[in-house]
Amino acid sequence: MTIVSLDQTSLDELDRAVAEKELRETPAIKQAAIQELRQLLADDKTLHYDDSDEFLQLILRPVKYYPESAHKLLQRIAEFKKKNDEVLQNVSPLTDEESFFKSRVLNVLVDRDQHRRRILTMCLGKPWDPRVLDTDKLFRMLYIIHYGALMEPKTQVHGTVIIMDFGGLSYSQAVAFTPAFSQRLLTFIQDAMPLRLKAVHIIFQPMVFKIVWSLFSRIIREKLRKRIHFHNSNVSSLHKHIDKSCLPEKYGGTSGKIDYSCEDWYPVIAKFEDTIKVWHSYGYRKD
């Protein structure tokens, strides 16, 4: 049985080289950016966030250490939480435990890709029963998983890749995707997710997928659109982006079968229940 775990190890030499090249992360830039962002937060009486070096660095990385951009990102996160409070209320591993055990829709591969990016798989076809895991519960799971990813320094630097597997998608599943869900998901990804999303790979999509795509395509901005790749049933096309050695057999890879699921990931992320609850309390001040 494969052992799953969050990787909280420090950056190695290669990680640091990527951080410097792609994120402008040097000791001098980092120190100056953290100090400036801390001051911006101190002057902003509308926001409540941790101002520790560790947390501020986490926010600065996806915006390449530009403090004003990081401040705007924190404002967008706060606004997103406010607008989606009904869906995200009390989100935490403990509150959402049932979703992790009753569905096998989401999974995080233990193998990173050749660029050291985390790979999230979303099986939104045959394995997904919208009656068991509706789109609100699905989004809550994604939100918890994103908190887990934020705890990994290497993922902060290298980013993430998503494989959206629509194999076996039926008409009843396609219409379960609502305009509200598509708007919420894309607003989160494009405006309020403090992670580097490097690519989205859509695979095994049947004809009925057009219903789903019609909801999403109209609100996808150019930056994200350029990072979306359609592969149909052509796994060789996927291999042009993700090396076979990093993929399981299901996607024509050589890393073996997937013998773990979100059920196995649950106890890993549940250990960080307290941290996630604290992070989820950040946003607009409530006083």
C-alpha positions as CSV (number, residue, x, y, z in Angstrom):
1,M,0.0,0.0,0.0
2,T,1.4,3.4,-1.0
3,I,2.0,5.8,1.9
4,V,0.7,9.3,1.3
5,S,2.1,12.4,3.1
6,L,2.5,16.1,2.9
7,D,6.0,17.2,2.0
8,Q,7.0,19.9,4.5
9,T,10.8,19.5,3.9
10,S,12.9,22.6,3.3
11,L,13.8,23.6,-0.2
12,D,16.9,22.0,-1.7
13,E,19.4,23.6,-4.1
14,L,17.3,23.0,-7.2
15,D,14.1,24.3,-5.5
16,R,16.0,27.4,-4.5
17,A,17.3,27.9,-8.0
18,V,13.8,27.7,-9.4
19,A,12.5,30.1,-6.7
20,E,15.2,32.6,-7.6
21,K,14.7,32.3,-11.4
22,E,10.9,32.2,-11.6
23,L,9.8,34.0,-8.4
24,R,12.7,36.5,-7.9
25,E,13.3,34.9,-4.5
26,T,16.6,36.1,-3.0
27,P,17.3,36.8,0.6
28,A,17.3,40.6,0.0
29,I,14.2,40.7,-2.1
30,K,12.4,38.3,0.3
31,Q,13.2,40.4,3.4
32,A,12.2,43.7,1.8
33,A,9.0,42.3,0.4
34,I,8.0,40.7,3.7
35,Q,8.6,44.0,5.6
36,E,6.6,46.0,3.0
37,L,3.7,43.6,2.9
38,R,3.6,43.5,6.8
39,Q,3.3,47.3,6.8
40,L,0.6,47.2,4.1
41,L,-1.4,44.8,6.3
42,A,-0.8,47.0,9.4
43,D,-2.1,50.0,7.6
44,D,-5.2,48.1,6.2
45,K,-7.8,48.1,9.0
46,T,-10.2,45.9,7.0
47,L,-8.1,42.8,6.8
48,H,-7.1,40.1,9.4
49,Y,-4.2,37.9,8.5
50,D,-1.1,36.3,10.1
51,D,1.9,38.6,9.6
52,S,4.6,36.1,10.4
53,D,7.4,35.7,7.9
54,E,6.3,32.2,7.0
55,F,2.8,33.2,6.1
56,L,3.7,36.3,4.3
57,Q,6.2,34.4,2.2
58,L,3.5,31.9,1.3
59,I,1.4,34.8,-0.1
60,L,4.4,36.5,-1.8
61,R,5.6,33.5,-3.8
62,P,2.7,33.2,-6.3
63,V,3.0,37.0,-7.1
64,K,6.8,36.9,-7.4
65,Y,7.5,39.0,-4.3
66,Y,5.7,42.1,-5.3
67,P,4.1,43.3,-2.0
68,E,1.3,45.4,-3.5
69,S,0.2,42.4,-5.7
70,A,0.3,40.2,-2.5
71,H,-1.8,42.7,-0.7
72,K,-4.4,42.7,-3.5
73,L,-4.4,38.9,-3.5
74,L,-5.2,39.0,0.2
75,Q,-8.0,41.4,-0.5
76,R,-9.4,39.1,-3.2
77,I,-9.2,36.1,-0.9
78,A,-11.1,38.0,1.8
79,E,-13.8,39.1,-0.8
80,F,-14.1,35.6,-2.1
81,K,-14.7,34.1,1.3
82,K,-17.3,36.8,2.1
83,K,-19.2,36.2,-1.1
84,N,-19.0,32.4,-0.7
85,D,-19.5,32.2,3.0
86,E,-22.6,30.1,2.8
87,V,-20.7,27.4,0.9
88,L,-17.4,27.7,2.8
89,Q,-18.8,28.1,6.3
90,N,-16.8,26.1,8.9
91,V,-14.9,24.3,6.2
92,S,-12.3,21.9,7.8
93,P,-11.2,18.3,7.6
94,L,-13.3,17.3,10.6
95,T,-16.5,19.0,9.3
96,D,-16.0,17.6,5.8
97,E,-14.8,14.1,6.8
98,E,-17.8,12.3,5.2
99,S,-16.9,13.7,1.7
100,F,-13.4,12.2,1.8
101,F,-14.7,8.8,2.7
102,K,-17.8,8.6,0.5
103,S,-16.3,9.6,-2.8
104,R,-13.2,8.9,-4.9
105,V,-13.5,11.9,-7.1
106,L,-10.4,13.8,-6.0
107,N,-6.9,12.5,-5.4
108,V,-3.3,13.9,-5.2
109,L,-0.7,11.7,-6.9
110,V,2.3,10.8,-4.7
111,D,4.6,11.4,-7.7
112,R,5.3,15.0,-8.7
113,D,5.7,15.7,-12.4
114,Q,9.2,16.2,-13.9
115,H,9.1,19.9,-12.9
116,R,8.4,18.9,-9.3
117,R,4.8,20.1,-9.5
118,R,2.0,18.5,-7.5
119,I,-0.6,16.7,-9.5
120,L,-4.3,16.7,-8.5
121,T,-6.6,14.4,-10.3
122,M,-10.4,15.0,-10.5
123,C,-12.4,12.1,-11.8
124,L,-15.6,13.8,-12.7
125,G,-17.1,11.1,-14.9
126,K,-18.1,7.5,-13.9
127,P,-16.7,7.6,-10.3
128,W,-18.7,10.8,-9.4
129,D,-22.2,10.6,-8.0
130,P,-23.6,14.1,-7.6
131,R,-26.2,12.8,-5.3
132,V,-23.5,11.8,-2.8
133,L,-21.0,14.6,-3.5
134,D,-22.8,17.6,-4.8
135,T,-20.9,20.5,-6.3
136,D,-20.9,22.5,-3.0
137,K,-19.3,19.5,-1.2
138,L,-16.9,19.0,-4.1
139,F,-15.8,22.6,-3.8
140,R,-15.3,22.4,-0.1
141,M,-13.0,19.4,-0.6
142,L,-11.0,21.3,-3.2
143,Y,-10.7,24.2,-0.7
144,I,-9.3,21.9,2.0
145,I,-6.9,20.3,-0.4
146,H,-5.6,23.7,-1.4
147,Y,-4.9,24.5,2.2
148,G,-2.9,21.2,2.3
149,A,-0.9,22.2,-0.8
150,L,-0.1,25.6,0.8
151,M,1.7,23.7,3.6
152,E,4.3,22.3,1.2
153,P,7.2,24.7,0.5
154,K,8.1,22.8,-2.7
155,T,4.5,23.2,-4.0
156,Q,4.5,26.9,-3.1
157,V,7.6,27.2,-5.4
158,H,6.9,24.8,-8.2
159,G,3.1,24.9,-8.3
160,T,0.4,22.5,-9.3
161,V,-1.1,20.6,-12.2
162,I,-4.6,19.4,-12.5
163,I,-5.8,16.4,-14.5
164,M,-9.6,16.5,-15.1
165,D,-10.7,13.0,-16.1
166,F,-14.2,13.0,-17.6
167,G,-14.2,9.4,-18.6
168,G,-17.7,8.0,-18.5
169,L,-19.3,11.4,-18.0
170,S,-23.1,11.0,-18.4
171,Y,-25.7,13.6,-19.3
172,S,-27.1,13.6,-15.7
173,Q,-23.6,14.3,-14.4
174,A,-23.0,17.1,-17.0
175,V,-26.1,19.0,-16.0
176,A,-25.1,18.7,-12.3
177,F,-22.4,21.4,-13.1
178,T,-24.2,24.6,-12.4
179,P,-23.4,28.2,-13.5
180,A,-22.9,29.0,-9.8
181,F,-20.3,26.3,-9.4
182,S,-18.4,27.2,-12.5
183,Q,-18.4,30.8,-11.5
184,R,-17.2,30.0,-8.0
185,L,-14.5,27.6,-9.1
186,L,-13.1,29.9,-11.8
187,T,-13.2,32.9,-9.5
188,F,-11.3,31.0,-6.9
189,I,-8.6,29.7,-9.4
190,Q,-8.2,33.0,-11.2
191,D,-8.5,35.5,-8.3
192,A,-8.3,33.9,-4.9
193,M,-6.0,30.9,-4.9
194,P,-2.5,31.6,-3.6
195,L,-1.0,28.8,-5.6
196,R,0.8,28.6,-8.9
197,L,-1.6,26.6,-11.2
198,K,0.7,25.7,-14.1
199,A,-1.6,23.6,-16.3
200,V,-5.0,21.9,-16.5
201,H,-5.3,18.7,-18.6
202,I,-8.7,17.5,-19.7
203,I,-8.8,13.9,-20.7
204,F,-11.2,11.2,-21.7
205,Q,-14.0,13.8,-22.3
206,P,-17.0,12.4,-24.2
207,M,-19.3,14.5,-26.5
208,V,-21.5,15.4,-23.6
209,F,-18.6,17.3,-22.1
210,K,-19.6,20.2,-24.4
211,I,-22.4,21.0,-21.9
212,V,-19.8,21.4,-19.1
213,W,-17.3,23.3,-21.3
214,S,-20.1,25.8,-22.3
215,L,-20.4,26.9,-18.7
216,F,-16.7,27.4,-18.1
217,S,-15.4,28.7,-21.4
218,R,-17.2,32.0,-21.3
219,I,-15.6,33.1,-18.0
220,I,-12.1,31.7,-18.5
221,R,-9.5,34.5,-18.9
222,E,-6.7,34.3,-21.4
223,K,-3.9,33.5,-18.9
224,L,-5.8,30.3,-17.7
225,R,-7.1,29.5,-21.2
226,K,-3.5,29.2,-22.5
227,R,-2.8,26.6,-19.7
228,I,-5.8,24.3,-20.5
229,H,-5.0,21.3,-22.7
230,F,-7.5,18.9,-24.2
231,H,-6.4,15.3,-24.9
232,N,-9.6,13.3,-25.5
233,S,-8.4,9.6,-25.2
234,N,-4.9,10.3,-26.4
235,V,-2.7,9.7,-23.4
236,S,0.4,10.2,-25.7
237,S,-0.8,13.8,-26.0
238,L,-0.8,14.1,-22.2
239,H,2.8,12.7,-22.1
240,K,4.0,15.7,-24.0
241,H,3.3,17.7,-20.9
242,I,3.7,15.2,-18.0
243,D,6.4,12.5,-18.3
244,K,5.2,8.9,-18.3
245,S,7.4,8.1,-15.3
246,C,5.3,10.5,-13.2
247,L,1.9,9.1,-14.2
248,P,0.0,6.0,-13.1
249,E,-1.1,3.2,-15.5
250,K,-4.5,4.8,-15.9
251,Y,-2.9,7.6,-17.9
252,G,-0.4,5.5,-19.8
253,G,2.3,6.0,-17.2
254,T,4.8,3.7,-15.6
255,S,4.4,4.6,-11.9
256,G,2.0,1.7,-11.3
257,K,-1.6,1.5,-10.3
258,I,-3.2,4.0,-8.0
259,D,-3.8,2.1,-4.8
260,Y,-4.7,5.1,-2.6
261,S,-7.5,7.7,-2.6
262,C,-8.8,10.8,-0.8
263,E,-9.8,8.4,1.9
264,D,-6.1,7.7,2.5
265,W,-5.3,11.4,2.3
266,Y,-7.9,12.3,4.9
267,P,-5.9,11.4,8.1
268,V,-2.9,13.2,6.7
269,I,-4.7,16.5,6.2
270,A,-6.8,16.0,9.4
271,K,-3.6,16.3,11.4
272,F,-3.7,20.0,10.4
273,E,-7.2,20.6,11.5
274,D,-6.3,23.4,13.9
275,T,-4.0,25.1,11.4
276,I,-6.7,25.0,8.7
277,K,-9.3,26.4,11.0
278,V,-7.0,29.3,11.9
279,W,-6.1,30.0,8.2
280,H,-9.8,29.8,7.3
281,S,-10.6,32.5,9.9
282,Y,-8.5,35.0,7.9
283,G,-10.0,37.6,5.7
284,Y,-12.1,40.7,6.5
285,R,-12.0,41.8,10.1
286,K,-15.2,40.9,11.9
287,D,-15.0,43.7,14.5
